[in-house]
Amino acid sequence: MTINRKTITALADRLPAQTAAPDLPEHPDYPRILAVFNEVTDPLRARDVYEALDHEPPPKNIDGTRAKLKRLVRLDVLTEADAGSFTTKQ
């Protein structure tokens, strides 16, 4: 049996399109944030993610985590289920 380019192309057309991994900003927290969401199924608030990352306690840092979560929503990696409640894309 000979497999030619036409056969391979026809088979490739049947495969589902693979979504590429999003280009994350260059900050070490982004992969860590995604790892937190990979461990849970329920939506998380910024404070929950902040505590999971073991950051220092000043509340202003929670705003930074919230900003990162909103950026991941804009990058279409996460969704905002309710106001301030984030979850992975389905």
N, C-alpha and C positions, 0 to 999 in steps of 0.2 A: 504494500500500500504506500502510495506516495502522498506526502503532505506538502501542499504548495502554499504560496502566499495567499491565494484566494480562499483556501480552506481555513487557514489561520485567521484571516480577517473576518470571515463569516462567523467563526467561533468567538472571536473577540467581541463582535457586535452583540452577542447574546449575554455577555457578562454584565452584571450590574455595574453601574458607574461607581467608582470608589471616590469617597470624599477625602480630599487631602487634609492633613492636619493643619489647623490654623497657624498662621505666623503669629506667635506670641511676642509681646514686647520683651525686650531684653532686661528682665528683672528677675531675680531668683524666686520671688514670691509667686509668679504666675504658674509655674509647674507644680509648686506646692499647693496652691489653691485648687488646681484641677485634681490633684491627688486626694484632697479632702473630699471633693464632690464625688470622686470615684468610690469612696468608702460608704456613702450614704445614699438613701433613696428619697428622703424627705427634703423639702426646701430648707435652706439655711439662711440665717440673717448674717449681716456683716460681723456682728459680735461673735457669733458661733465660729465663723471662719477665722476671725482674729485670734480667738482663744486656741483654736486647733493649730495655728501656726506658732504658738508659744512666743508671741511678741511681748514686749514690755507693756505694762498696764496703762500708760496715759491714754485717756479717751480720744485725744486728737488723732491717735494712730488708727482708731477704728474708722475714722473718716477716710483715711488713706486706703484702708482695706475696702471700704465701700466704693471708693473711686475705682479701684482695680476691678471689683466685681462689675461695676457699670461698664467699664471698658471691655470686659469679656462679653457682656451683653451686646455691645456695639459691634464686636468682632464676630458675633453670631456663634459664640461658644457656649454661653449660658443664656438662660431666659430669666426674666423677673416675673415670678409667678404672681405675687402680690407686691404692693409697694414695700420695698426693702427686703423682700424674700426671694432668694435666688435658687435656681435649680439647673441641672444639666439639660441640654437640648434633647428632645425625644426623637 
